[in-house]
Amino acid sequence: MTYSAIDAIGMDMDMNLDMNMNMDMNTIDSRYLTVDSQIDPVPDTVTPTQLIADTFKIYGSIFAICFTIFIFLRLKFPLTYTYNSQLLSQVTPLASDASVQSGIIIAWIPKIFRYTDDELFEHCGMSAVVYLRFLLLGVKISAVGVLNSVYLFPVDMYGCNSSSSSGGNEEECVNLEDVIDRMSLGHVSSGSPSLIATTVAAYIVFGSALYLIYKEFEWYRTYRHKFCVNPQPDNYSIYVEHIPIDFRNDASLQGYFESIFSAEDVVEARVALDIRNLDKKVALRKKAIEKLEHAVNVRDVKGYEPSHLTSLGEKVQSIPIYAKELDSLNREIADAILSIENAGKGGDLEEAEVEDSGTLSIPNSIAGDHLSHATVDHLGPLDLRHDELEHSEKENGQEDQGLDQEQTNYSPIMMVGKGLVGSAQKVGKGVVGSAQIVGKGVVGSAQMVGKGVGKSVVDTAQLAGKLLGGSQDGRVLDAGFVTFSTLLVKNQALQVLHSETPFTFDVKDAPPPKDIIWSNVGKAHKEQQIGHLLAQVMTVATCLFWTIPVAFVSSLSEVESLQDLIPGLEKAIEKNPWLASFLGQLSPIMLVVLTSLLPMILKIYCKHEGHIGENSLNASLLSKLASFMIIQVFFVQALSGSLFQSLEDMIKTTNFSAIIDLLATSVPGQVKSFIQYVQVQNLLGCSIELLRVKRVVMALIRKRIGPRLTEKERNSPFMGILPMIEPDKMEYPTLLAQMVLYFMINLVYSCIAPIMSYFTLLAFGILSLTYRHQLIFTYSRDNEDGGALWPSMINLLILCIYMSEFTLLGILTLKKGAIAATLMSPLIILSFIFILYVRQQHFKVAEYAPSTVCRAKDNSNRDNLIDTASFLRDQFLQPSLKEKESRIPENFSDYDVQLVLEASVHEF
């Protein structure tokens, strides 16, 4: 039959459609294809091959242009693009290597790939090496997929047996005219023996992946042990939580561990305190210093006295007011720290226990014969401290001399309790204690008389102040840090069971002091559990909600289906053909935007889980982000895109078997969407990363807003906006989670659409080039975690392998490949056995440094006369407790200091 005859028959059928509903479906489909080819002017612009080609042209060109610009910019602006070779505090031998910095403008490219893991470990940190190793792992697995494509391509392209008598094969192949579709499992006939080739590819890909992961365990174990013996405080310290009440003070906690080991083995113990009020004052002082420093700069640089309006609208000179505010905060902070230190000296620290009935049990040593119980309404648990201070005659004399000065700093005491205490009075040698009364109307301190009655009065007044005033700084928490002098003892203490009661005296690895989240230290076990549960619930709820926008965005790439479902879209595309290409490119861009919002949202949830360090918080964030991306970007994209693409055909047919065939064909066909996503995410993301667009824009904004009168002001952050001089940190959880998605896509589609492996190989290669440069030249080591995210990442990769195997099994089942699906079972079983095997010991031996390694390092320290206690002491003292000394702006002159002193003397 000629083309014109078919066209005439098609036109006639279109006019008499109601009279020909019982015609053969194949004839109808073929005729509609011919008619559609006449009325749809843009079929060629929306084919998978064209979409992928357009995406690569657009974003490949963007990357090529940006990379060329970057090559010249890194020479012109070394501080911006080779930061670690310019700033003295960040300079490393790798970044300042002359062969990298001079000569041919691209000589640095081969050089950075020749650096060994040992060099990168020493100068960039273990976290950097771990990230680069995972990129290398991605390159290797993708290369295996590329090798598999050598035989998978011809099998898939010629796997459509249209002459088979099994009915329906001709239908399966009719719509797979695009070359990308024909190079996938979707083009293979259902039940075809060719499906066995996919199973063979699965054995090769997943077997290689498991073997490479096994080899990574060997590498990680070696370098993790090397990191664990580095001379840094967290390698010598443990975190202890839910401490029994008898050990909730520094001396008792240290004594406990000294009784287990020895006094020489324990450097110090620090029980955490609730000092939220002190923290607020320290933060206020920091802001006051910034304001005063800027006011002085205005005076010195611009030549006039700065002024500002008060809350009452009164115009005042800034420097005297800010100086007075700073002086007041200096005094308050010093007094608060002194009070906390005095409360922790000498006698036993005891806590009161509040029962559910509201009765406050007071230890007998405090209550004595005068007070046994007190009923408390609407108060949480209270901690009472009592100091039994024994003063020598010399100390009493010193107190007498300084009392007049102390009384100038405090207003007269207003005592609480009818008939309980009178006014404050100075006494001599009989003084045995002090009480600082805090609360409503309590504004000073009282020194009481006598060893008998005086002690009871002090205790009673202290209790009354607590009852009226509520919580105050210095409340003892049930957690702390213990630091040891040797690595061996630290690891022994970490692995010893310290209590027979669950969740009591629990020990963990201490995070680096700079990474401690102090607001989570000492949280009650119940509060931790509730916070963790709520975080999981919120994560699941967000994941369910996120399905809606992801499914919608995924559907945008199916332009033909959108034309059928959205009225008027077909006519709009006819008038504006570019709209089809635009819709095809819109989907991956919006997916990238959606995924970029996730880290900010999920990090908020993670903070409520009670993590005490950035390391554990980042591990939780990585797991949530990776799970989110696997579920939302992979499964929702694959399934929703497949369902949306086949929805019209599924509605037309009532045959369940035909629906299964449609899904089996359309799921492999979603490879085009993932290729687009990987290209956009990788090429556009690396372009932005190399040019440091975010930091450059931020630095330009900072140059135009905020204080910038002096060099120090220009180089200081303002409202979270960083100048270029500030070091940049690598966002490991976000980048690793994105990498997990690449692994998942490649593991699944390398067997059912091997073209995917070519693009993931390119992606991992470009990422390796980009981030090797950035880690060597740009990023600082401030967020070094010793490869703490490696175990989480390996677990996620193992999960990806398992899910990929089951996904492949499902697709083969849909394709009616009984033999191919059955042969997948041994692979799944072997993978499960591998998982059980590595979980027995491999994670554990990599988590801790073994005793032999610790002993060798300790002996080396001893032989070299290295005093570990010198750099370990006070490392885990809470930051605000280190702020006792007064602070003044660096630009304060002697004249300014004298004015402040005179103002203080005049005030008091």
FENJO-V226431 format. One line per field, one symbol per residue. psi: psi as a letter, one per 40 degrees, with the letter a starting at -180 (. if undefined). A space follows every 50 residues. Layout:
psi=???
This chain:
psi=hidddddddddddddfddefeeihddddddddddddddehefddeeiddd ddddddddddddddddddddddddddgdddefdeedhdeehidddehddd eiaieeddddddeehidddddddeiddddddddddddddddddddddded dddddddfehgeeieeheddddedefdidddefiddehiheieedddddd dddddddddddddddddddddddddddeeigiddeeiihhifhideefid ddddddddddbidddhdihhhiihfddddddddddddddddddddddddd defihiiihideehhihddddddddddddddddddddddddddeibiihi iihhideehhhhiddddaedhdihhhhfiahihhihhghhhidddddddd dedddddeeiiihhihhhediaiiihibeeheiihhhhaheheaihhiii ecddddddddddddddddeaiiiehhifiaihhieiddddddddeiheie hifhfhiihhiideehgdeeheiidddddddddddddddddddddedddd ddddedegdddddddhhedddddddgddddddddeddddddddddddddd dddddddeeeheiddddddddddddddddddddcdddddddddddedddd ddiehdddddddddddddeeddddddddddddddddddddefdddddddd ddeeiihfdiddddeiihfehhiddhiiihgddddddddddddddddded degeddddddddddddddddedddddddiiedfheffdeddddddddddd ddddddddddddddefgdddddedddddddddddddddedddddeedihi dddddddddddddefhgdddedhedfhhddeefdiihiidehiddddddd ddddddd.
